[in-house]
Amino acid sequence: MGGIFVHLHRLGKGLAAGKMLAVLGVVGILLLGVSIPRADAGIGGSNTPTWPITVTVGVTFGASVIIVNQSTPPNDTENVLLTSLFVTPACADSASQLCLAGNRDPGIFDVLSAVGAASTTPCANVVFTVGAPDAASGEVQLTPQSTITLGPANGAEASRTCMVNLTLRAKKVPANPAIPGTGTTDPLTRATLQGVVSTLNGTASGSAQTTVQPVTPPVATTSNPNTANNQRGTSVTDTATVSPATGAPTPTGTVAFFLCQPAQVTAAGCPTGGTQVGAAKTLVNGTATSDATTNTNADGKYCWRAQYSGDASYAAASHTDATGECFTVVPPPLQFSTQPTPNNGTVLQTALNDVGTLSGGSNPTGTITFSLFPPSDPNCAGTAIFTSVVNVNGAGSYTSATFPADQVTPDGTFQWVAVYSGDANNPPRVSACGQEPVVIIPPAVPTLSEWGMILFVMILVGVGALMLGRRRNISVG
């Protein structure tokens, strides 16, 4: 239970013989510096508010105030009306029944409802109308919707007691606390009383103490984009919204954004680590968006984490998840192109090769199988006359083994077929029959002029040989 302080406010009408004592008593009180609010005659009572020791921003809680008729003679024999109950939910000092100017702290609580406790007969189930809070002090007037009559002070306590149950909600941490540097404040309550017969007025006031604690706010975040199939180097941002507690003000403060690379992402998203993207951003109406980053060059799943700084009424908080805070980067689609080398030639003169090039994909591995089909099999339906298998280690160009020139015997159109096997991260690819033709022509047949030149050369060679033979014979003879 919160701290409880009770003030009794009553002054009785003195008899003529006791007037001097009353005057001396008042003088003594003034000398001691104690302020006692005015009460007419002997109408008065006790007021005992009870607050929770701690409450949390945005949370609805219950409190109570017990008012007991303790009027003094000669008014202790009459019934007393409870006409109003005033509640100042937050004050920096409880020395006075009214919250003085330097101690005021309005707007800390909302008084939501007030009703008489069923256990106290004089006000059982009586509903109080909740007035608007005073703008300066935050004091709220509670007015009973039906008459509450407290029995005489000299009667049984149950007949002269009313407990009012309050429902309140903490809106924020006190800005003018009772204990500096804390969320502690002193709620004040005071009841106005009136004698049924005498119509004299009196009051009963009290105070309690409670500490308001910050609440951890919900933080909602969304990555942009938050989809799969994003390309390397995609520009991404994250947006965080820090929502207020019920009835509480919009959170202020900043949000820092962290991006976890694929190797740092867990099943929970990005709970720790990552790289901060830009400076922390100030909340505007509870929302902040990170700087953009293109640090998305690795393939895989990325996730954000948003860290909220907190403010006076909201505790620091962070948020990540493995869905809305994440996006996936994928490699470019695997491309497979081929080029016969050469794409034409001559029977028995031209050796043949094929080149396959892989680009994109995710570090492709596996093999490329190059198959060569002769002109007699234009649909590549039979058995290849030559096959070459090359291992793949990443994107790049891969060349088949050589089909030797002395085996290029028929003329016509040869066909290369190249097949990439694929692997766990890359699909297979095929350069199909008809996409890589190689045209082979027969050796050239000499023309008439070419035959004449050949004959002339042969004659020259023959004549030269005869002349050389004669010289040798002459030398021998």
C-alpha positions as CSV (number, residue, x, y, z in Angstrom):
1,M,0.0,0.0,0.0
2,G,1.1,3.6,-0.7
3,G,2.0,5.9,2.2
4,I,-1.1,7.3,3.9
5,F,-1.5,10.6,5.6
6,V,-4.6,11.7,7.3
7,H,-5.7,15.3,8.1
8,L,-8.6,16.0,10.5
9,H,-10.2,19.3,10.0
10,R,-12.8,20.5,12.5
11,L,-13.3,23.4,14.8
12,G,-16.0,23.3,17.4
13,K,-18.1,26.2,18.6
14,G,-16.6,27.0,22.0
15,L,-18.7,27.7,25.0
16,A,-18.3,31.1,26.6
17,A,-16.2,29.7,29.4
18,G,-13.8,28.0,26.9
19,K,-13.2,30.9,24.4
20,M,-9.8,31.8,25.9
21,L,-8.5,28.3,25.7
22,A,-9.6,28.1,22.0
23,V,-7.8,31.4,21.3
24,L,-4.6,30.2,23.0
25,G,-4.8,26.9,21.1
26,V,-5.1,28.7,17.7
27,V,-2.2,31.0,18.6
28,G,-0.1,28.0,19.6
29,I,-0.8,26.3,16.3
30,L,0.1,29.4,14.3
31,L,3.4,29.6,16.2
32,L,4.2,26.0,15.2
33,G,3.6,26.9,11.5
34,V,0.9,24.3,11.0
35,S,-1.8,25.2,8.5
36,I,-5.3,23.8,9.2
37,P,-8.0,24.5,6.6
38,R,-11.1,26.2,7.8
39,A,-14.1,24.1,9.0
40,D,-17.3,25.4,10.4
41,A,-18.2,24.4,13.9
42,G,-17.6,20.7,14.7
43,I,-18.3,19.3,11.2
44,G,-15.4,17.3,10.0
45,G,-13.9,13.8,9.5
46,S,-11.0,11.7,8.5
47,N,-9.9,11.0,4.9
48,T,-7.7,8.1,4.2
49,P,-6.6,7.6,0.5
50,T,-4.9,4.4,-0.4
51,W,-2.9,4.1,-3.7
52,P,-0.7,1.3,-5.1
53,I,3.0,1.6,-4.2
54,T,3.8,1.6,-7.9
55,V,1.8,2.1,-11.1
56,T,2.8,1.9,-14.7
57,V,2.2,4.4,-17.5
58,G,-0.8,3.4,-19.6
59,V,-2.1,0.9,-17.0
60,T,-5.5,1.2,-15.3
61,F,-5.4,0.7,-11.6
62,G,-7.6,1.0,-8.5
63,A,-7.3,3.3,-5.5
64,S,-9.7,4.1,-2.6
65,V,-10.6,6.8,-0.3
66,I,-12.2,6.2,3.1
67,I,-14.2,9.1,4.6
68,V,-15.4,8.8,8.2
69,N,-17.6,11.3,10.0
70,Q,-15.7,12.5,13.1
71,S,-17.6,15.6,13.9
72,T,-17.1,16.9,17.4
73,P,-19.7,18.1,19.9
74,P,-22.2,19.6,19.7
75,N,-22.4,18.2,16.1
76,D,-21.4,14.7,16.9
77,T,-25.1,13.7,17.2
78,E,-26.2,14.7,13.7
79,N,-26.0,13.1,10.3
80,V,-23.5,14.5,7.8
81,L,-23.8,14.7,4.0
82,L,-20.9,13.8,1.8
83,T,-21.4,16.4,-0.9
84,S,-18.2,16.1,-3.0
85,L,-14.9,14.4,-3.1
86,F,-11.9,16.1,-4.7
87,V,-8.9,14.2,-6.0
88,T,-5.6,15.8,-7.0
89,P,-3.9,12.7,-8.5
90,A,-0.3,14.2,-8.5
91,C,1.4,16.8,-6.3
92,A,5.0,17.3,-5.3
93,D,4.1,18.0,-1.7
94,S,1.3,16.8,0.7
95,A,1.7,19.5,3.4
96,S,-1.5,21.2,2.3
97,Q,-4.9,19.7,1.4
98,L,-4.7,21.9,-1.8
99,C,-1.7,21.4,-4.2
100,L,0.1,24.7,-4.1
101,A,1.4,26.4,-7.3
102,G,5.0,25.2,-7.1
103,N,4.0,21.6,-6.4
104,R,1.4,21.1,-9.1
105,D,1.8,18.4,-11.8
106,P,-1.4,18.1,-13.9
107,G,-1.9,15.6,-16.6
108,I,-0.2,12.7,-14.9
109,F,-3.3,10.6,-14.3
110,D,-6.8,10.3,-15.6
111,V,-9.6,9.7,-13.1
112,L,-11.9,7.3,-15.0
113,S,-14.6,6.4,-12.5
114,A,-15.6,6.5,-8.8
115,V,-18.2,4.4,-7.0
116,G,-19.1,3.8,-3.4
117,A,-17.9,0.4,-2.1
118,A,-20.7,-2.1,-1.5
119,S,-19.2,-2.9,1.9
120,T,-19.9,0.6,3.2
121,T,-23.6,1.0,3.7
122,P,-23.9,4.9,3.6
123,C,-22.5,5.0,0.0
124,A,-22.9,1.5,-1.2
125,N,-22.8,1.4,-5.1
126,V,-23.3,5.2,-5.4
127,V,-21.8,6.4,-8.6
128,F,-19.9,9.6,-8.7
129,T,-19.9,12.0,-11.7
130,V,-16.3,12.6,-12.7
131,G,-15.7,16.3,-13.5
132,A,-13.1,17.7,-15.8
133,P,-9.6,18.2,-14.3
134,D,-8.6,21.7,-13.3
135,A,-6.1,22.9,-15.9
136,A,-3.8,24.4,-13.4
137,S,-3.7,21.8,-10.6
138,G,-5.2,18.7,-12.1
139,E,-7.7,18.4,-9.3
140,V,-10.9,16.5,-10.2
141,Q,-14.3,16.9,-8.5
142,L,-16.3,13.8,-7.9
143,T,-20.0,14.4,-7.2
144,P,-22.3,11.7,-5.9
145,Q,-25.3,11.0,-8.2
146,S,-27.4,10.3,-5.1
147,T,-27.4,11.5,-1.5
148,I,-24.8,10.0,0.8
149,T,-25.6,10.4,4.4
150,L,-23.0,9.5,7.1
151,G,-24.3,8.6,10.5
152,P,-23.6,10.6,13.7
153,A,-20.0,10.7,14.8
154,N,-21.0,9.2,18.2
155,G,-22.6,6.2,16.5
156,A,-21.2,3.0,15.1
157,E,-18.3,3.5,12.7
158,A,-19.8,1.4,10.0
159,S,-22.8,3.7,9.8
160,R,-20.6,6.8,9.4
161,T,-18.0,5.4,7.0
162,C,-17.9,5.6,3.2
163,M,-15.3,4.1,1.0
164,V,-15.1,5.3,-2.5
165,N,-13.4,3.1,-5.0
166,L,-11.5,4.9,-7.8
167,T,-10.3,3.8,-11.2
168,L,-7.4,5.7,-12.6
169,R,-4.9,5.4,-15.4
170,A,-1.3,6.7,-15.3
171,K,-0.7,8.8,-18.4
172,K,3.0,9.7,-17.9
173,V,5.8,9.8,-15.4
174,P,5.5,12.9,-13.1
175,A,7.4,15.9,-14.4
176,N,7.4,17.5,-10.9
177,P,8.0,14.6,-8.6
178,A,7.8,14.5,-4.8
179,I,11.3,12.9,-4.8
180,P,13.6,14.4,-7.4
181,G,14.8,12.0,-10.1
182,T,12.0,9.5,-9.5
183,G,8.4,9.0,-10.6
184,T,7.1,9.5,-7.1
185,T,4.1,11.8,-6.4
186,D,1.6,12.5,-3.7
187,P,-2.0,12.2,-4.5
188,L,-4.3,14.5,-2.5
189,T,-7.9,13.9,-1.6
190,R,-10.4,16.1,0.2
191,A,-14.1,15.6,1.0
192,T,-16.7,18.3,1.6
193,L,-19.2,17.6,4.4
194,Q,-22.3,19.3,5.6
195,G,-24.3,18.8,8.8
196,V,-27.9,17.7,8.0
197,V,-29.4,19.7,10.9
198,S,-27.0,22.5,11.4
199,T,-26.1,22.9,7.7
200,L,-22.6,23.7,8.8
201,N,-19.8,22.8,6.4
202,G,-16.6,20.9,7.1
203,T,-13.8,19.0,5.3
204,A,-11.7,15.9,5.6
205,S,-8.5,15.6,3.6
206,G,-5.6,13.2,3.3
207,S,-2.7,12.2,1.0
208,A,-1.0,9.1,-0.2
209,Q,2.1,8.3,-2.2
210,T,2.8,6.3,-5.4
211,T,5.5,5.9,-7.9
212,V,4.8,6.0,-11.6
213,Q,7.0,3.7,-13.7
214,P,7.8,4.0,-17.4
215,V,6.1,1.4,-19.7
216,T,7.9,-0.5,-22.4
217,P,6.1,0.6,-25.6
218,P,5.2,-1.7,-28.6
219,V,7.6,-1.1,-31.5
220,A,6.4,-2.1,-34.9
221,T,8.8,-2.2,-37.8
222,T,8.7,-2.8,-41.5
223,S,11.6,-3.4,-43.9
224,N,11.3,-1.8,-47.4
225,P,11.5,-4.0,-49.3
226,N,10.5,-7.1,-47.2
227,T,10.3,-9.5,-50.1
228,A,12.3,-12.3,-51.7
229,N,14.1,-12.2,-55.0
230,N,15.9,-8.8,-54.5
231,Q,18.9,-8.2,-56.6
232,R,22.4,-7.6,-55.2
233,G,23.0,-3.9,-54.3
234,T,19.2,-3.2,-53.8
235,S,18.6,0.0,-51.8
236,V,16.7,-0.8,-48.5
237,T,15.3,1.1,-45.6
238,D,13.5,0.3,-42.3
239,T,10.6,2.1,-40.7
240,A,9.8,1.9,-37.0
241,T,6.6,3.1,-35.2
242,V,6.6,3.4,-31.4
243,S,3.0,3.3,-30.2
244,P,1.8,5.2,-27.1
245,A,0.3,3.3,-24.2
246,T,-3.5,3.7,-23.7
247,G,-4.3,7.3,-22.8
248,A,-0.6,8.2,-22.7
249,P,1.2,10.8,-24.9
250,T,3.0,9.9,-28.1
251,P,6.5,8.6,-27.5
252,T,9.5,10.8,-28.2
253,G,13.2,10.0,-28.4
254,T,15.2,8.3,-31.2
255,V,15.5,5.0,-33.0
256,A,18.7,3.4,-34.2
257,F,18.6,1.0,-37.0
258,F,20.8,-2.1,-37.4
259,L,21.0,-4.4,-40.5
260,C,22.2,-8.0,-40.1
261,Q,23.9,-9.6,-43.0
262,P,22.9,-13.2,-44.0
263,A,25.7,-14.7,-41.9
264,Q,24.3,-12.9,-38.8
265,V,20.6,-13.6,-39.2
266,T,19.0,-16.1,-36.8
267,A,15.7,-17.7,-36.6
268,A,14.6,-14.7,-34.6
269,G,15.8,-12.2,-37.2
270,C,18.5,-9.8,-36.0
271,P,18.4,-9.9,-32.1
272,T,22.0,-8.8,-31.8
273,G,24.9,-7.5,-33.9
274,G,24.5,-6.1,-37.3
275,T,25.7,-2.8,-38.6
276,Q,24.1,0.5,-37.7
277,V,22.7,2.3,-40.7
278,G,23.2,6.0,-40.5
279,A,22.6,8.1,-37.3
280,A,19.7,7.4,-34.9
281,K,16.5,9.1,-36.2
282,T,14.3,11.3,-34.1
283,L,10.7,10.1,-33.8
284,V,8.1,12.3,-35.5
285,N,4.6,11.5,-34.4
286,G,6.0,8.2,-33.1
287,T,7.6,7.2,-36.4
288,A,11.1,7.1,-37.8
289,T,12.7,5.8,-41.0
290,S,16.4,4.8,-41.4
291,D,18.8,6.1,-44.0
292,A,18.9,4.0,-47.1
293,T,21.8,1.5,-47.6
294,T,22.9,-0.6,-50.6
295,N,25.1,-2.9,-48.4
296,T,23.2,-5.9,-49.8
297,N,25.8,-7.6,-52.0
298,A,25.8,-11.0,-50.4
299,D,23.1,-13.5,-51.3
300,G,20.8,-14.6,-48.6
301,K,18.4,-13.3,-46.0
302,Y,18.9,-9.9,-44.3
303,C,17.0,-8.7,-41.2
304,W,16.7,-5.3,-39.4
305,R,16.6,-4.4,-35.7
306,A,15.2,-1.1,-34.5
307,Q,16.3,0.1,-31.1
308,Y,14.2,2.8,-29.4
309,S,16.0,5.1,-26.9
310,G,13.0,5.6,-24.5
311,D,12.0,8.9,-22.9
312,A,10.6,10.0,-19.5
313,S,7.5,7.9,-19.7
314,Y,8.6,5.1,-22.0
315,A,11.4,2.5,-21.4
316,A,13.9,1.7,-24.1
317,A,12.8,-1.1,-26.4
318,S,13.9,-2.9,-29.5
319,H,12.2,-5.0,-32.2
320,T,13.2,-7.5,-34.8
321,D,11.5,-10.5,-36.4
322,A,12.2,-13.0,-39.1
323,T,9.3,-11.9,-41.4
324,G,8.4,-8.2,-41.8
325,E,11.8,-7.0,-40.8
326,C,13.6,-9.1,-43.4
327,F,14.2,-9.4,-47.1
328,T,16.2,-11.8,-49.3
329,V,18.8,-11.1,-51.9
330,V,19.3,-13.6,-54.7
331,P,21.9,-13.9,-57.4
332,P,21.2,-12.9,-60.9
333,P,19.5,-15.7,-63.0
334,L,22.0,-18.2,-64.3
335,Q,22.8,-17.5,-68.0
336,F,24.5,-20.1,-70.2
337,S,25.8,-19.2,-73.7
338,T,27.9,-21.2,-76.2
339,Q,30.1,-20.5,-79.2
340,P,31.6,-23.1,-81.5
341,T,35.3,-22.3,-82.3
342,P,35.4,-22.1,-85.2
343,N,31.9,-22.2,-86.7
344,N,33.2,-23.2,-90.1
345,G,36.2,-25.1,-91.6
346,T,37.5,-27.5,-94.2
347,V,37.6,-31.3,-94.3
348,L,40.8,-32.7,-92.7
349,Q,42.1,-29.2,-92.2
350,T,40.1,-27.6,-89.3
351,A,40.1,-28.8,-85.7
352,L,36.8,-28.1,-83.7
353,N,36.1,-26.8,-80.2
354,D,33.1,-25.5,-78.3
355,V,33.1,-22.8,-75.6
356,G,30.4,-22.6,-72.9
357,T,30.0,-19.4,-70.8
358,L,28.2,-19.3,-67.4
359,S,27.2,-15.9,-65.9
360,G,25.1,-15.0,-62.9
361,G,23.9,-17.7,-60.7
362,S,25.2,-18.6,-57.3
363,N,28.8,-19.7,-57.7
364,P,28.0,-22.5,-60.1
365,T,29.7,-25.8,-59.9
366,G,29.1,-29.1,-61.6
367,T,30.1,-30.0,-65.2
368,I,29.5,-29.0,-68.9
369,T,29.3,-31.9,-71.3
370,F,30.1,-31.0,-74.9
371,S,28.9,-33.4,-77.6
372,L,29.6,-33.2,-81.4
373,F,27.2,-34.7,-83.9
374,P,28.1,-35.4,-87.6
375,P,26.4,-34.0,-90.7
376,S,24.6,-37.3,-91.0
377,D,22.7,-36.7,-87.7
378,P,21.2,-33.2,-88.1
379,N,18.8,-33.7,-85.2
380,C,21.4,-35.0,-82.8
381,A,19.3,-38.1,-82.3
382,G,22.1,-40.7,-82.4
383,T,25.4,-41.2,-80.6
384,A,27.8,-38.3,-80.6
385,I,31.0,-38.7,-82.5
386,F,32.9,-36.8,-79.8
387,T,32.2,-36.0,-76.2
388,S,34.2,-33.8,-73.7
389,V,33.3,-33.2,-70.0
390,V,34.7,-30.1,-68.3
391,N,34.4,-29.3,-64.6
392,V,32.8,-26.0,-63.6
393,N,34.1,-23.9,-60.7
394,G,32.3,-20.6,-60.7
395,A,31.0,-18.3,-63.4
396,G,33.2,-18.0,-66.5
397,S,34.0,-19.6,-69.9
398,Y,34.9,-23.2,-70.3
399,T,36.3,-24.8,-73.5
400,S,35.9,-28.4,-74.6
401,A,38.7,-30.7,-75.6
402,T,39.7,-30.5,-79.3
403,F,38.1,-32.7,-82.0
404,P,41.2,-33.2,-84.2
405,A,41.3,-32.0,-87.9
406,D,42.2,-35.4,-89.2
407,Q,38.8,-36.7,-88.0
408,V,36.8,-34.0,-89.7
409,T,36.3,-36.2,-92.7
410,P,32.8,-35.6,-94.1
411,D,31.8,-32.2,-95.3
412,G,28.5,-30.7,-94.2
413,T,27.1,-29.2,-91.0
414,F,28.3,-30.5,-87.7
415,Q,26.2,-29.8,-84.5
416,W,27.5,-29.1,-81.0
417,V,25.3,-29.7,-78.0
418,A,26.4,-28.4,-74.6
419,V,24.7,-29.3,-71.3
420,Y,25.4,-27.7,-67.9
421,S,24.6,-30.1,-65.2
422,G,23.4,-27.6,-62.6
423,D,24.0,-28.0,-58.8
424,A,22.3,-27.4,-55.5
425,N,22.0,-23.7,-56.1
426,N,21.8,-23.4,-59.8
427,P,19.5,-25.0,-62.4
428,P,20.7,-27.0,-65.4
429,R,21.1,-25.3,-68.7
430,V,21.2,-26.7,-72.3
431,S,22.5,-25.3,-75.6
432,A,20.3,-27.5,-77.8
433,C,20.9,-29.2,-81.1
434,G,20.8,-26.6,-84.0
435,Q,22.0,-23.7,-81.9
436,E,25.7,-24.3,-82.6
437,P,26.2,-25.4,-86.3
438,V,29.7,-25.8,-87.7
439,V,29.8,-25.8,-91.5
440,I,32.6,-27.9,-93.0
441,I,33.4,-27.7,-96.7
442,P,35.5,-30.1,-98.8
443,P,39.1,-29.1,-99.9
444,A,39.2,-26.7,-102.8
445,V,39.6,-28.3,-106.4
446,P,42.3,-26.5,-108.5
447,T,41.1,-24.3,-111.4
448,L,42.4,-24.6,-115.1
449,S,44.9,-21.8,-114.5
450,E,46.0,-23.5,-111.3
451,W,46.5,-26.8,-113.1
452,G,48.6,-24.9,-115.8
453,M,50.8,-23.5,-113.1
454,I,51.2,-26.9,-111.5
455,L,52.2,-28.4,-114.9
456,F,54.7,-25.6,-115.5
457,V,56.3,-26.2,-112.1
458,M,56.5,-29.9,-112.8
459,I,58.2,-29.3,-116.2
460,L,60.7,-27.0,-114.6
461,V,61.5,-29.5,-111.9
462,G,61.9,-32.3,-114.6
463,V,64.1,-30.2,-116.8
464,G,66.2,-29.2,-113.9
465,A,66.6,-32.8,-112.9
466,L,67.7,-33.9,-116.4
467,M,70.3,-31.1,-116.7
468,L,71.7,-32.0,-113.3
469,G,72.0,-35.7,-114.4
470,R,73.9,-34.8,-117.6
471,R,76.5,-32.7,-115.7
472,R,77.1,-35.6,-113.4
473,N,77.7,-37.9,-116.4
474,I,80.1,-35.5,-118.1
475,S,82.1,-35.2,-114.9
476,V,82.4,-39.0,-114.5
477,G,83.4,-39.5,-118.2
